[in-house]
């Protein structure tokens, strides 16, 4: 096992979004009258209610992590994103990361930053475990020649020139532990890691997916899933798979410790593997791909899985959606000769079902069940079952291109979404208006069943 790691223990308390280095400045009111000057400000509509909370919508500014949304058992939503610059239009560059907790009524009750002087932090993924603890993985890079420390929620940690790291928070936002991994400096050092997704089993063990590579060779060496102890991030086990020029990753961990790893390259192949607890490979599906812009995956809760790809029509490649059984057979498959799909995401719902979110132009027809979108700049969401039946759907959007980055569900089936909108958007709790001062604003919304 080629691994170098430093684990760091309990540190101080940060329980609210007040004072200090706040990443989010909260303003309330339908339509969202944010100040437009903060690099990560927020406005909201909806909220209130009793019991488990109520539907809400929030506007944030900044940029979302690859997997930016996680729902705690109490219905709180955790959002992971960051600030950025755009020296070349259309090519954003990360500056720092922020994490925020939204209570079930739509109020931001905690926020904190991950940054450092002369350090760039890229947020990657966030998950919650069964006890409501929060797992973050991100990537930190120092300015050449700097010896700066990494600042995580106001606490200083020694770091490396380039360092993937993991943070575990309790439900209130207290740091439980931080684990920082070194980068490779000489050919004799352990190869470098880059973490790509994170998860937890029912006992709180932490699973981290990532790539292993070396600046001293021309290509990715391996893909890997490591398992860390819940108490302090101690390395427990690791499972290494051959490299496949992976660009898109998705890790799904079952409560019993079984886990799924879905990967895709841009233009060679996509592979979905299911492992039993302990790393025994249970099933594997490998498919050729054309030119993938977006790759989405979700287990169906019944041993099978859904998979979607948004591919590039300029390369004579088509978007696709399919369902596989455990034996690897494709139960149904639809390819986009009659539709064009972008910004595709999948999330498991009840057994045999998943929520699909995408920008859709045209009609998807699966055995007579149809889903239609008028403009791929709108957001289309639909619940689909293992037979390819669209059970319910909705469309959201305003002027400009809007899209959903991730859909998440709580235990009661309430649906949460995070993504981007250009001008204004309405999820039924009042219109959100982009007052961020940036071309796109972030939305976070909760929609009851």
Steps between C-alpha positions, in 0.01 A plus 500: 500500500665821381377758741627785710263667740495726803196486730417794724272492801222692669504877478275794586130579475326685219125492534339787309533725200584811700820702517842383394563379146144453384464363149129581478317820585132418542212715379137390500201584286340372181693593192832519680642847547860399557764770518674384183848578633590200712678210334261265680183677605148362536134591485194285557131450442260267675597342830298504822265215577483255788605145573758375252526839331360638177594552135751776435731644237832678555731692273875472564790630299821324412561161343382157614717197570476198269260337749377800701192386692445263795192455719525421872254270681324803655427651158779757507675558168878542481637684196865499388637758260759770462608833363674542168648741252460490124810659344400344169124515433349154525796351689447549875789446741441405863601730787356353820226267624201550729254263667156596633219332690138589421241397759165341398337846492748644248720697741878484470610409854868424441765601252877476486788536257788280389785709366836647598740772404665403170284185485232409246233255619277306258187346660420154364230308691286501813302218667328441834497176699220330695572710811498831313876546497635674190781383271682736265776436254690775322833580337745765621787648301756751626649781297850379396752574774236561768507325838149614594272294723159377392220683682196280565214678677748735666746229609852475358632168371838425352469393140701423186556669165211299355277309737165320478335504841196373692307680775247338734260731683237421761138605432563847646808568288770417755812347346541138612812431295694607195715274283746654253690298240842593358583548135787329318826695476752239384469173305567304819208661689158334509293603196258788543128466571208711386174429680185506288206396720425398858243296696432313824349166602254441784778471757651835406802364313611750236551392137703718264532450123787644306774466245865419557740670262856623474655808339791274410295279269271605218170362620269406786633189676200359686154573634437434867242491778639531853316444828565716808393448862221730619679604819812661358535425132747217553560298184321163520507354151538580132386354171691576181363469147682542167500852361272591209574871435213579735339843483159439660462324836210399726530307827191359673537321836229273640431486878643144516834605349437387144591774257463603137769672295392650167760653268519631147771635275428768241512276196595139578279320750266520797517243780270427795626265772329375813716374788398302806617619839868407512559586135384184322383591149136394462414636156651708222353664190732660243375687194660692218429873492523756225580847637359556849424848629302383805477161672233414759436188707267386779430159658133405483483355852419155357842375388489680164588853391415790271762664279484807276745676275486835327723466196612746235289509181782687327692171526193308369441370853161487670366542851373179656308363797477137611429257782712193579415199712756347736603246237615788280226464241351822373126485573439800276708756316406824327733709285445862401408496134179685595634699793805690620593494870755695702593542870363158594482373859346191665407428863347183642155537657280209616595144398499463123480875440723802447467874450638630173596864447615638166478769238281345231403599149272251326324188628633193678271204421553176695248233406229763459579700814618846399684797644515822298708814533465816292843651561816346641552828688208404728512250787296182452470260795320167496466189712556187292463134593696191400257431214563839342170656607506870582292524819500877551681798353537877519676776306662812644683786335519862404690714250844358427644157571404336831600154617495268799833372630369249755172363636483353852220346706435473872346202678148637449542534124537877499705611200788745521683647201806715447606656172532824308269760350576797277230761563203386707337171592194392701462163674160590644604699809554835330734612227876500553687777319870492420636794697842344549680727258614188313372350172354205690369459854461181703157377606424258782139389535292254698180365347262285703359182340 
